[in-house]
Amino acid sequence: MSTRRRSSITTRITLFTGVVALLLCSLVATMLMFSINRFVTDSLIEEITAAGGRVAVQIERNQLDYPLAQRRSRNLQVVDSKGKVVASTPGLYGKPPMATFTPDGMNVSTSVVCGGDFLIGECDIVVAQWAHRGGEKWIVYSASPTVSPLVDPWLATAVIGGMAVLAGTITYIGHRIVTVSLKPVTAVRTELDEINANSLDRRVPVSPGDDEIHELADSVNRTLARLEGAMERQRQFTADASHELRTPLAGLRVQLEEARLHPGETDLNDLLTHSLSDLDRLQSIITDLLLLAKIECSPPKLRERVDLATLVRAEVSRRADTQKVRLVLAPEVPIDVVPGQIGRAVTNLLDNAERHARETVVVEVRANGEGAEVIVDDDGEGVAEADRGRIFERFARLDAARSRDRGGTGLGLAIARSIAHAHDGTLQVGTSPSGGARFVLRLHKAAPGDDVRERIRDSS
């Protein structure tokens, strides 16, 4: 299958520059030749007018001198008051008057006459002037061929040649500017062609200056940095997931192999209990991994409008130990969310708080301007300042958490933050009033009078 190859940007811009330069130079050449033609024509009219005026003065003085014209290409005629030609240049001997118009109220009148007494196909500029003799009004006609549109072949050649050189120069300059301007783009493309998954630490060259290409290269480098970070996180996540999955599998394998080697010494009920515990842990990890992948790959779209306080109260009521949780819920805090996902985020925060609390977990729901907040406080040891960014990483457990962990997968807080981000919200950790940890889930409040289902249907 043949593919259509488009010309490069350099070729297209050079071609465009050349065409525009050629058109502009052609326009300038035309205007210049028109101006020169107009100037030469005006000068010619002044000259033949002066020649006719000289003859008119001679007629009035009755001192007509020959030859009447001082140039071979000039023609003159003297016509008396009866319309008879009484004197003319040699080329018009025996011919009638070269023109029929008269000055009529003016001393001088000018017109262009074609054919007649002149050569076939030739047009002449004719100037008519009054001459007074013996009380009569005579007419002096002076004429010269019209000026050629090109004025002079050598002049026209020089003008056209100069404009062609100017158009070529402009085109070349445009080509050089485009070539130099796009050279950094070629360098960026060449570097990008060589970058792969094993060399994401490489960066494209950034051109000096502060133009669009500089910004493009800088943006590409930032994108590469994000890709490198994402790949590094993916590698780390894969390694951590492999480790987390391998641990219960190894424990399960050891127990089964020991039971096979010593069947008489194995308590079947104890073996099944430990095996099911390891399988439960595997199932929890796999379920959490699938949920993370689902949240990050497909942002939530099927949202519903719910009251945040009602949602939190429902999640707390499902817990086995509700006596440990104290609720401070502000009513009428509507949000547009996927209830199941926000419920899972709240559950994960409650699991984390109960795992580290000494006695009490406080859950507060409140409106904060255009936002809605779920605040989960515990009275445990809290989270050190240096660990507050790391605590949301996948499979991340602090030392204190590891020693007091009761079945967590290490994905709870990572899932909660991913859910918050998928809903254009945030999840942050700080210090509670009792000195423990405070987790704040911030979401956007629903706009009043807006139907979320109708809005989602319109956008789909």
C-alpha positions in Angstrom: 0.0 0.0 0.0 1.5 3.3 -1.1 1.6 6.1 1.4 1.5 9.8 0.6 4.6 11.6 1.6 4.0 15.2 2.6 6.7 17.8 2.0 8.7 18.9 5.0 7.9 22.1 7.0 11.1 23.6 5.7 10.1 23.0 2.1 6.6 24.3 2.6 7.7 27.5 4.4 10.4 28.1 1.8 7.9 27.6 -1.1 5.4 29.9 0.6 8.2 32.5 1.2 9.3 32.2 -2.4 5.7 32.6 -3.8 5.0 35.6 -1.5 8.3 37.2 -2.3 7.8 36.7 -6.0 4.3 38.2 -5.9 5.4 41.2 -3.8 8.5 41.8 -6.1 6.3 41.5 -9.2 3.9 44.1 -7.7 6.8 46.4 -6.8 8.3 46.0 -10.3 4.9 46.8 -11.9 4.4 49.8 -9.7 8.0 51.0 -10.4 7.6 50.6 -14.2 4.2 52.3 -14.1 5.8 55.2 -12.1 8.7 55.5 -14.6 6.3 55.3 -17.5 4.2 58.1 -16.0 7.2 60.2 -15.3 8.6 59.8 -18.9 5.1 60.5 -20.4 4.8 63.7 -18.4 8.2 64.8 -19.5 7.4 64.0 -23.1 4.2 66.0 -22.9 6.1 68.9 -21.5 8.6 68.7 -24.3 6.2 68.6 -27.2 4.1 71.3 -25.5 7.2 73.5 -25.4 8.0 72.6 -29.0 4.5 73.6 -30.1 4.6 76.8 -28.0 7.8 77.8 -29.7 6.2 77.5 -33.1 3.0 79.4 -31.9 5.2 82.3 -30.8 7.0 82.3 -34.2 3.6 82.4 -35.9 2.4 85.3 -33.9 5.7 87.1 -34.8 5.4 86.0 -38.5 8.8 84.5 -38.2 8.3 80.7 -38.8 11.7 78.9 -38.7 12.4 75.5 -40.3 12.8 72.8 -39.4 9.7 73.0 -37.2 10.7 70.0 -35.0 14.2 69.6 -33.5 13.8 65.7 -33.2 13.0 63.3 -35.9 10.3 61.5 -33.9 8.4 64.7 -33.3 5.7 66.0 -35.7 4.2 69.4 -35.9 1.4 71.0 -38.0 0.2 74.6 -38.3 -3.5 74.9 -39.2 -5.0 78.3 -40.1 -8.4 79.5 -39.0 -10.0 77.8 -42.1 -8.7 74.4 -41.1 -6.0 74.3 -43.8 -2.5 73.0 -43.0 -0.1 75.8 -43.8 3.1 74.2 -42.4 4.2 70.8 -41.2 7.1 68.6 -40.5 8.3 66.5 -43.5 6.5 63.3 -42.5 3.1 65.0 -42.7 3.5 66.9 -46.0 0.3 66.9 -48.0 -1.7 65.3 -45.2 -4.8 66.7 -43.5 -4.7 67.9 -39.9 -3.4 65.2 -37.5 -6.2 65.8 -35.0 -9.6 67.4 -35.0 -9.8 68.6 -31.4 -9.2 72.2 -30.4 -8.1 73.7 -27.1 -11.7 75.1 -26.6 -11.4 77.6 -23.8 -7.9 76.6 -22.9 -4.6 77.6 -24.4 -3.4 74.0 -24.5 -5.2 70.7 -24.8 -3.7 67.2 -24.9 -5.1 63.9 -26.3 -4.0 60.5 -27.7 -4.6 59.9 -31.4 -4.2 56.5 -33.0 -4.0 55.9 -36.7 -5.0 58.8 -39.0 -1.9 60.6 -40.3 0.3 58.4 -38.2 1.5 54.9 -38.9 -1.0 52.0 -38.7 -1.2 50.7 -35.2 0.7 53.7 -33.8 -0.7 56.0 -31.2 0.7 59.5 -30.6 0.3 62.1 -27.9 -1.0 65.2 -29.6 -0.9 68.7 -28.0 -3.1 71.5 -29.5 -2.2 75.1 -28.8 -3.8 78.4 -30.0 -1.6 80.9 -32.0 -3.0 84.4 -32.8 -2.1 85.9 -36.2 -3.8 88.9 -37.9 -6.8 88.7 -35.6 -7.3 85.0 -36.4 -6.9 82.0 -34.2 -4.6 79.3 -35.7 -3.8 75.9 -34.1 -0.4 74.4 -33.7 -0.5 70.6 -33.3 2.7 68.9 -31.9 2.9 65.1 -31.5 5.2 62.3 -30.5 4.6 58.5 -30.3 3.3 57.3 -26.9 5.8 55.9 -24.5 6.1 52.1 -24.5 4.8 50.4 -21.3 8.3 49.1 -20.7 9.8 52.5 -21.5 13.1 51.0 -22.5 14.0 47.3 -22.9 17.3 47.7 -21.0 15.5 49.5 -18.1 12.7 46.9 -18.0 15.4 44.1 -18.0 17.2 45.8 -15.1 14.1 46.3 -13.0 12.8 42.8 -13.6 16.2 41.3 -13.0 16.6 43.3 -9.8 13.2 42.2 -8.5 14.0 38.5 -9.4 17.3 38.8 -7.4 15.4 40.4 -4.5 12.8 37.6 -4.5 15.5 34.9 -4.6 17.4 36.6 -1.8 14.2 36.8 0.4 13.5 33.2 -0.3 17.0 32.1 0.6 16.9 34.1 3.8 13.5 32.6 4.7 14.9 29.1 4.0 18.0 29.8 6.2 15.8 31.2 9.0 13.5 28.1 9.0 16.5 25.7 8.7 18.3 27.3 11.7 15.1 27.6 13.7 14.1 23.9 13.2 17.6 22.6 13.8 16.9 22.1 17.5 13.8 20.2 16.6 15.9 17.8 14.5 18.2 17.3 17.5 15.2 16.7 19.8 13.7 14.2 17.3 17.1 12.4 17.0 17.5 12.1 20.7 13.9 10.9 21.2 14.4 8.2 18.5 17.2 6.8 20.6 15.4 6.9 24.0 13.8 3.6 25.1 12.6 2.0 28.3 16.2 1.3 29.3 17.4 4.9 28.8 14.7 7.1 30.2 17.4 9.0 32.2 18.5 10.7 28.9 17.2 14.1 28.0 16.8 16.0 24.8 19.0 19.1 24.2 17.4 22.4 25.1 18.2 25.3 22.7 19.3 28.6 24.2 16.9 31.5 24.2 13.3 31.8 25.2 11.3 30.7 22.2 8.6 28.0 21.5 11.2 25.4 20.6 13.0 26.0 23.9 9.7 25.5 25.7 9.0 22.4 23.6 12.3 20.8 24.6 11.8 21.7 28.2 8.3 20.2 28.2 9.7 17.0 26.6 12.3 16.8 29.3 9.7 17.2 32.0 7.6 14.5 30.3 10.6 12.2 30.2 11.3 12.9 33.8 7.7 11.9 34.7 7.9 8.8 32.6 11.2 7.9 34.3 9.6 8.3 37.7 6.5 6.3 36.6 8.7 3.5 35.3 10.8 3.5 38.5 7.6 3.4 40.6 6.3 0.6 38.4 9.5 -1.4 38.8 9.5 -0.8 42.5 5.8 -1.8 42.6 6.5 -5.0 40.7 9.3 -5.9 43.0 7.2 -5.1 46.1 4.2 -7.0 44.8 6.3 -10.0 44.0 7.8 -9.9 47.5 4.4 -9.5 49.2 2.9 -12.3 47.1 5.9 -14.6 47.6 5.8 -14.3 51.4 2.4 -16.0 52.0 3.1 -18.4 49.1 6.4 -19.5 50.7 4.7 -19.9 54.1 1.9 -22.0 52.5 4.5 -24.1 50.7 6.5 -24.8 53.8 3.5 -25.8 55.8 2.2 -28.2 53.0 5.7 -29.7 52.4 6.1 -30.3 56.2 2.7 -31.9 56.3 3.6 -34.2 53.4 6.9 -35.2 55.1 5.4 -35.7 58.5 1.8 -36.6 58.0 1.5 -38.3 61.4 2.7 -35.2 63.3 0.5 -32.8 61.4 -2.7 -31.3 62.9 -5.0 -31.1 59.9 -7.2 -28.4 61.4 -4.2 -26.2 62.3 -2.8 -26.7 58.8 -6.0 -25.7 57.1 -6.4 -22.7 59.4 -2.9 -21.4 58.6 -3.3 -22.2 54.9 -6.6 -20.4 54.7 -5.1 -17.4 56.5 -2.3 -17.3 53.9 -4.8 -17.6 51.1 -6.9 -14.8 52.6 -3.9 -12.6 52.6 -3.1 -13.5 48.9 -6.7 -12.8 48.0 -6.6 -9.4 49.8 -3.4 -8.4 48.0 -4.7 -9.4 44.6 -8.0 -7.7 45.2 -6.3 -4.4 46.2 -3.9 -4.6 43.2 -6.8 -5.0 40.8 -8.7 -2.1 42.5 -5.6 0.1 42.2 -5.2 -0.8 38.5 -8.9 -0.1 37.9 -8.8 3.3 39.6 -5.6 4.5 37.8 -6.6 3.2 34.3 -10.2 4.4 34.2 -11.2 7.5 36.2 -14.7 7.2 37.7 -17.6 8.4 35.5 -20.7 6.9 36.9 -21.0 9.2 39.8 -24.0 9.8 42.1 -25.0 12.6 44.4 -24.8 11.5 48.0 -24.6 13.1 51.4 -21.1 12.7 52.8 -22.2 12.3 56.4 -24.7 9.6 55.5 -22.0 7.7 53.5 -19.5 7.9 56.4 -22.1 6.8 59.0 -23.0 3.8 56.8 -19.3 2.7 56.5 -18.8 3.0 60.3 -21.9 1.0 61.0 -20.5 -1.9 59.1 -17.5 -2.2 61.4 -17.3 -4.8 64.1 -16.1 -2.4 66.8 -18.2 0.8 66.5 -17.6 1.7 70.2 -14.1 2.8 69.4 -15.2 5.4 66.8 -16.7 8.7 67.7 -18.5 10.6 64.9 -18.8 14.4 64.4 -20.9 14.7 61.3 -22.1 17.9 59.7 -25.4 17.3 57.8 -26.1 18.2 54.2 -22.7 18.0 52.7 -23.6 16.8 49.1 -20.9 15.4 46.9 -20.9 13.8 43.4 -18.8 10.6 43.6 -18.7 6.9 43.1 -20.1 5.9 46.5 -18.4 2.5 46.6 -15.0 4.0 46.0 -15.3 6.8 48.5 -16.7 4.3 51.0 -13.6 2.1 50.4 -11.3 5.1 51.0 -13.1 5.9 54.3 -12.9 2.2 55.3 -9.1 2.1 54.6 -8.6 5.3 56.7 -10.6 3.8 59.5 -8.7 0.5 59.3 -5.4 2.4 59.5 -6.6 4.6 62.4 -7.9 1.6 64.4 -4.7 -0.3 63.8 -2.7 2.5 65.4 -5.1 4.1 67.9 -4.7 3.5 71.6 -8.4 4.1 72.5 -10.4 6.4 70.3 -10.8 7.2 66.6 -12.6 10.5 65.8 -14.3 10.8 62.3 -15.5 14.3 61.4 -17.4 15.4 58.3 -17.5 19.1 57.5 -18.0 21.6 54.7 -15.0 23.9 54.0 -15.9 26.6 51.5 -16.6 24.8 48.2 -15.0 21.6 49.5 -16.1 18.7 51.7 -13.7 17.1 54.2 -13.5 13.8 56.0 -11.1 14.0 58.9 -10.0 10.8 60.6 -8.0 11.3 63.9 -6.4 8.7 66.1 -4.6 8.9 69.4 -1.7 6.7 68.5 1.9 7.6 68.0 1.3 9.7 64.8 3.4 9.9 61.7 6.8 11.6 61.7 7.3 14.5 59.4 9.9 12.7 57.3 7.5 9.8 56.7 4.4 11.7 55.6 5.1 11.4 51.9 6.3 7.8 52.0 3.3 6.5 53.9 1.1 6.7 50.8 3.5 4.5 48.7 2.4 1.0 47.8 3.4 -1.7 50.3 5.0 1.0 52.5 4.9 0.3 56.2 6.7 2.2 58.8 8.6 0.3 61.6 5.9 1.0 64.1 3.2 -0.2 61.7 5.1 -3.4 60.9 5.3 -4.3 64.6 1.6 -3.7 65.2 0.2 -4.8 61.8 -2.8 -7.0 62.0 -3.4 -8.3 58.5 -3.0 -5.1 56.4 -1.8 -5.5 52.8 0.3 -2.3 52.7 -2.0 -0.9 50.0 -4.8 0.7 52.0 -3.5 4.3 52.1 -2.2 4.1 48.5 -5.7 3.0 47.4 -7.3 5.8 49.5 -5.1 8.5 47.9 -5.7 7.1 44.4 -9.4 7.3 44.9 -9.1 10.9 46.2 -7.1 11.9 43.1 -9.5 10.1 40.8 -12.2 12.3 42.2 -10.1 15.5 41.8 -9.5 15.5 45.6 -6.6 15.2 47.9 -5.6 13.1 50.9 -3.1 14.5 53.3 -1.7 13.4 56.7 -0.9 15.6 59.7 -1.1 15.6 63.5 -4.3 15.1 65.4 -5.2 17.2 68.5 -4.3 14.2 70.7 -0.9 13.9 69.1 -1.7 11.0 66.8 -2.2 10.9 63.1 -4.8 13.0 61.3 -5.8 12.1 57.7 -7.8 14.7 55.8 -9.7 13.6 52.7 -10.8 16.7 50.7 -13.4 16.4 47.9 -15.5 19.0 45.9 -19.0 19.8 47.1 -21.8 19.3 44.6 -23.0 22.4 42.9 -26.6 23.3 44.1 -29.4 22.6 41.7 -27.2 20.5 39.4 -28.1 17.0 38.5 -25.0 14.9 38.3 -26.6 12.1 36.3 -27.8 14.5 33.7 -24.4 16.2 33.6 -22.6 12.9 33.1 -25.0 11.8 30.3 -24.4 15.1 28.5 -20.6 14.8 28.6 -20.6 11.2 27.4 
